[in-house]
Amino acid sequence: QVLVVESGGGSVQAGDSLRLSCAASGETFGPYVMAWFRQTPGKEREFVAGISQSGISTRYTDSVKGRFTISGDKSKMTVDLQMTSLKPEDTAVYYCALDPSLYIPIRVQASNYVYWGQGTQVTVSS
């Protein structure tokens, strides 16, 4: 059984920074991708950023490019999301996910990700 656990959410002001962390455990995978998605009420879960196991490949949704940075430690199956210059529209529940397959470019559809964390709330006030 794979366990995915996020941490680091919270409430901040616009322009502030926040770092989310995620750790996966329970199985050892071949090449994989870990990613962050976010979701607001009534909307579909949206891809935010992803990183391959090697760390060589990353992918970001356009709205966060230049503001968010994803990084990972393949030896520990962990991934972080450093978020800077936060905006109110970044407010959402952020989910960490693991795709046990490696496709380049990194896949952005939530249905491709098998293992999910419970989510962590990020609230950005103006």
C-alpha positions as CSV (number, residue, x, y, z in Angstrom):
1,Q,0.0,0.0,0.0
2,V,1.3,3.4,-1.0
3,L,1.0,6.3,1.4
4,V,1.3,9.9,0.1
5,V,1.4,12.6,2.7
6,E,1.5,16.4,2.2
7,S,2.4,19.1,4.6
8,G,3.0,22.9,4.6
9,G,-0.2,24.5,3.6
10,G,-1.5,27.6,5.4
11,S,-2.9,31.1,5.1
12,V,-0.7,33.9,3.7
13,Q,-1.0,37.3,2.2
14,A,-0.6,38.1,-1.5
15,G,3.0,38.3,-2.5
16,D,4.1,35.9,0.3
17,S,5.8,32.6,-0.2
18,L,4.9,29.1,1.0
19,R,6.6,25.7,0.7
20,L,4.6,22.5,0.3
21,S,6.2,19.1,1.0
22,C,5.2,15.6,0.1
23,A,6.5,12.2,0.9
24,A,5.5,8.8,-0.7
25,S,6.2,5.5,1.0
26,G,5.2,1.9,0.9
27,E,6.5,0.6,-2.4
28,T,9.5,1.0,-4.6
29,F,8.8,2.1,-8.2
30,G,10.6,2.2,-11.4
31,P,10.8,5.5,-13.2
32,Y,7.9,7.6,-11.9
33,V,6.6,11.2,-11.8
34,M,5.5,13.1,-8.7
35,A,3.3,16.1,-9.2
36,W,1.2,18.7,-7.5
37,F,-2.4,19.4,-8.4
38,R,-4.9,21.9,-7.0
39,Q,-8.6,22.1,-6.7
40,T,-11.2,24.7,-5.8
41,P,-14.9,24.0,-5.1
42,G,-16.9,23.2,-8.2
43,K,-13.8,22.9,-10.4
44,E,-11.8,20.1,-11.8
45,R,-8.5,19.1,-10.3
46,E,-5.8,21.2,-12.0
47,F,-2.2,20.2,-12.7
48,V,0.3,22.6,-11.2
49,A,3.7,21.1,-11.5
50,G,5.4,17.8,-12.0
51,I,8.9,16.3,-11.8
52,S,10.4,13.0,-13.0
53,Q,12.1,10.7,-10.6
54,S,15.5,11.7,-12.0
55,G,14.7,15.4,-11.6
56,I,15.7,16.0,-15.1
57,S,12.2,16.7,-16.4
58,T,9.8,19.2,-15.0
59,R,6.6,20.7,-16.2
60,Y,4.5,23.6,-15.0
61,T,1.1,25.0,-15.8
62,D,1.4,28.4,-17.4
63,S,-0.1,30.4,-14.5
64,V,2.7,29.4,-12.1
65,K,5.7,29.5,-14.3
66,G,8.4,31.8,-12.8
67,R,6.7,31.7,-9.4
68,F,6.6,28.1,-8.4
69,T,9.5,25.7,-8.3
70,I,9.2,21.9,-8.0
71,S,12.0,19.8,-6.6
72,G,12.4,16.2,-5.6
73,D,14.7,13.7,-3.8
74,K,14.5,10.4,-5.6
75,S,16.2,8.6,-2.8
76,K,13.4,9.5,-0.4
77,M,10.5,9.7,-2.8
78,T,9.8,13.3,-1.7
79,V,8.8,16.3,-3.6
80,D,8.6,20.0,-2.6
81,L,6.7,22.9,-4.2
82,Q,8.2,26.3,-3.5
83,M,5.6,28.9,-4.1
84,T,6.5,32.6,-4.4
85,S,4.6,35.8,-5.3
86,L,1.4,34.1,-4.3
87,K,-1.8,35.4,-5.6
88,P,-5.4,35.1,-4.3
89,E,-6.2,32.9,-7.4
90,D,-3.6,30.4,-6.1
91,T,-6.0,29.6,-3.2
92,A,-7.0,25.9,-3.4
93,V,-6.5,22.6,-1.9
94,Y,-3.2,21.3,-3.1
95,Y,-2.7,17.6,-3.7
96,C,0.4,15.6,-4.2
97,A,0.2,12.7,-6.6
98,L,2.4,9.9,-8.0
99,D,2.3,8.5,-11.5
100,P,4.1,5.1,-11.4
101,S,4.9,5.5,-15.1
102,L,7.3,7.9,-16.8
103,Y,6.0,9.8,-19.8
104,I,7.8,12.8,-21.3
105,P,6.4,15.3,-21.5
106,I,5.0,14.8,-18.0
107,R,1.3,14.0,-18.0
108,V,-1.1,16.6,-16.7
109,Q,-4.3,14.6,-16.5
110,A,-5.3,13.7,-13.0
111,S,-6.6,10.3,-14.2
112,N,-3.0,9.2,-15.0
113,Y,-1.9,9.6,-11.3
114,V,-2.6,6.5,-9.2
115,Y,-1.6,7.5,-5.7
116,W,-2.8,10.7,-4.0
117,G,-2.4,12.5,-0.8
118,Q,-5.2,13.9,1.3
119,G,-4.6,17.5,0.3
120,T,-3.5,20.6,2.1
121,Q,-5.2,23.9,2.0
122,V,-3.5,27.0,0.7
123,T,-5.3,30.3,1.2
124,V,-3.9,33.6,-0.2
125,S,-5.6,36.8,1.0
126,S,-5.4,40.1,-1.0
